[in-house]
Amino acid sequence: MKTTSYLAHESVKPHKERVHTKIIRGLRKIKKGTFEDIANACGLKDQQVWKRLSELKRQDKIIEDGIRICDDSGRPRTIWKIID
């Protein structure tokens, strides 16, 4: 791992749990959505959300629930939902 990547990761560590909680609250509001939808629902930036989704998936808190094509870019976006 690059030194800059390591340092960036270390600087985020103390805030991860708070960000995870915000993401889960946002998903509870909207039931399911892309990282952009979740970011809008919980008041975080897009990159704050998409960087944490794989962690929440590994913790068995969320799962993938399909794909939606982004209107702006035409690229596929994963739809996420909370595991009940």
C-alpha positions as YAML, in Angstrom:
chain: A
units: angstrom
residues:
- id: 1
  name: MET
  ca: [0.00, 0.00, 0.00]
- id: 2
  name: LYS
  ca: [1.29, 3.47, -0.84]
- id: 3
  name: THR
  ca: [2.27, 5.66, 2.08]
- id: 4
  name: THR
  ca: [-0.29, 8.29, 1.07]
- id: 5
  name: SER
  ca: [-3.05, 5.67, 0.86]
- id: 6
  name: TYR
  ca: [-2.11, 4.33, 4.26]
- id: 7
  name: LEU
  ca: [-2.08, 7.80, 5.81]
- id: 8
  name: ALA
  ca: [-5.43, 8.65, 4.22]
- id: 9
  name: HIS
  ca: [-6.94, 5.45, 5.59]
- id: 10
  name: GLU
  ca: [-5.55, 6.09, 9.06]
- id: 11
  name: SER
  ca: [-7.03, 9.60, 9.08]
- id: 12
  name: VAL
  ca: [-10.50, 8.20, 8.30]
- id: 13
  name: LYS
  ca: [-10.48, 5.37, 10.86]
- id: 14
  name: PRO
  ca: [-11.78, 7.40, 13.83]
- id: 15
  name: HIS
  ca: [-14.78, 8.55, 11.77]
- id: 16
  name: LYS
  ca: [-15.79, 5.30, 10.06]
- id: 17
  name: GLU
  ca: [-18.37, 4.19, 12.61]
- id: 18
  name: ARG
  ca: [-20.13, 7.56, 12.50]
- id: 19
  name: VAL
  ca: [-20.20, 7.45, 8.69]
- id: 20
  name: HIS
  ca: [-21.48, 3.86, 8.73]
- id: 21
  name: THR
  ca: [-24.30, 4.91, 11.07]
- id: 22
  name: LYS
  ca: [-25.27, 7.83, 8.82]
- id: 23
  name: ILE
  ca: [-25.31, 5.57, 5.76]
- id: 24
  name: ILE
  ca: [-27.55, 3.02, 7.49]
- id: 25
  name: ARG
  ca: [-29.93, 5.79, 8.64]
- id: 26
  name: GLY
  ca: [-30.06, 7.17, 5.11]
- id: 27
  name: LEU
  ca: [-30.83, 3.74, 3.68]
- id: 28
  name: ARG
  ca: [-33.57, 3.20, 6.27]
- id: 29
  name: LYS
  ca: [-35.20, 6.41, 5.02]
- id: 30
  name: ILE
  ca: [-35.14, 5.51, 1.33]
- id: 31
  name: LYS
  ca: [-35.33, 1.68, 1.68]
- id: 32
  name: LYS
  ca: [-32.86, 1.15, -1.19]
- id: 33
  name: GLY
  ca: [-30.76, 3.20, -3.58]
- id: 34
  name: THR
  ca: [-27.46, 3.96, -5.28]
- id: 35
  name: PHE
  ca: [-24.55, 5.60, -3.50]
- id: 36
  name: GLU
  ca: [-25.79, 8.96, -4.82]
- id: 37
  name: ASP
  ca: [-29.29, 8.34, -3.44]
- id: 38
  name: ILE
  ca: [-27.85, 7.31, -0.08]
- id: 39
  name: ALA
  ca: [-25.55, 10.34, 0.06]
- id: 40
  name: ASN
  ca: [-28.49, 12.66, -0.57]
- id: 41
  name: ALA
  ca: [-30.58, 10.92, 2.09]
- id: 42
  name: CYS
  ca: [-27.92, 11.07, 4.81]
- id: 43
  name: GLY
  ca: [-26.19, 14.37, 4.06]
- id: 44
  name: LEU
  ca: [-22.79, 12.94, 3.14]
- id: 45
  name: LYS
  ca: [-20.71, 13.43, 0.00]
- id: 46
  name: ASP
  ca: [-20.91, 10.75, -2.69]
- id: 47
  name: GLN
  ca: [-17.32, 9.63, -2.13]
- id: 48
  name: GLN
  ca: [-17.87, 9.32, 1.63]
- id: 49
  name: VAL
  ca: [-20.65, 6.84, 0.89]
- id: 50
  name: TRP
  ca: [-19.26, 4.69, -1.93]
- id: 51
  name: LYS
  ca: [-15.97, 4.21, -0.10]
- id: 52
  name: ARG
  ca: [-17.78, 2.69, 2.90]
- id: 53
  name: LEU
  ca: [-20.35, 0.48, 1.14]
- id: 54
  name: SER
  ca: [-18.00, -2.49, 0.69]
- id: 55
  name: GLU
  ca: [-17.21, -2.36, 4.42]
- id: 56
  name: LEU
  ca: [-20.90, -2.45, 5.31]
- id: 57
  name: LYS
  ca: [-21.40, -5.32, 2.86]
- id: 58
  name: ARG
  ca: [-18.56, -7.31, 4.50]
- id: 59
  name: GLN
  ca: [-20.21, -6.66, 7.88]
- id: 60
  name: ASP
  ca: [-23.44, -8.20, 6.49]
- id: 61
  name: LYS
  ca: [-25.37, -4.98, 7.08]
- id: 62
  name: ILE
  ca: [-26.25, -4.26, 3.43]
- id: 63
  name: ILE
  ca: [-26.61, -6.21, 0.19]
- id: 64
  name: GLU
  ca: [-26.72, -5.46, -3.50]
- id: 65
  name: ASP
  ca: [-30.29, -5.31, -4.82]
- id: 66
  name: GLY
  ca: [-29.92, -4.72, -8.54]
- id: 67
  name: ILE
  ca: [-28.50, -2.20, -10.95]
- id: 68
  name: ARG
  ca: [-29.75, 1.15, -12.26]
- id: 69
  name: ILE
  ca: [-28.27, 3.04, -15.20]
- id: 70
  name: CYS
  ca: [-27.12, 6.55, -14.28]
- id: 71
  name: ASP
  ca: [-29.00, 9.21, -16.26]
- id: 72
  name: ASP
  ca: [-25.96, 11.49, -16.49]
- id: 73
  name: SER
  ca: [-23.18, 9.06, -17.39]
- id: 74
  name: GLY
  ca: [-25.07, 6.05, -18.75]
- id: 75
  name: ARG
  ca: [-23.00, 3.85, -16.45]
- id: 76
  name: PRO
  ca: [-24.47, 1.13, -14.22]
- id: 77
  name: ARG
  ca: [-24.91, 1.88, -10.52]
- id: 78
  name: THR
  ca: [-25.43, -0.77, -7.85]
- id: 79
  name: ILE
  ca: [-28.61, -0.46, -5.82]
- id: 80
  name: TRP
  ca: [-28.09, -1.21, -2.12]
- id: 81
  name: LYS
  ca: [-30.50, -2.15, 0.66]
- id: 82
  name: ILE
  ca: [-30.28, -3.04, 4.33]
- id: 83
  name: ILE
  ca: [-30.32, -6.71, 5.30]
- id: 84
  name: ASP
  ca: [-33.41, -7.28, 7.42]
...
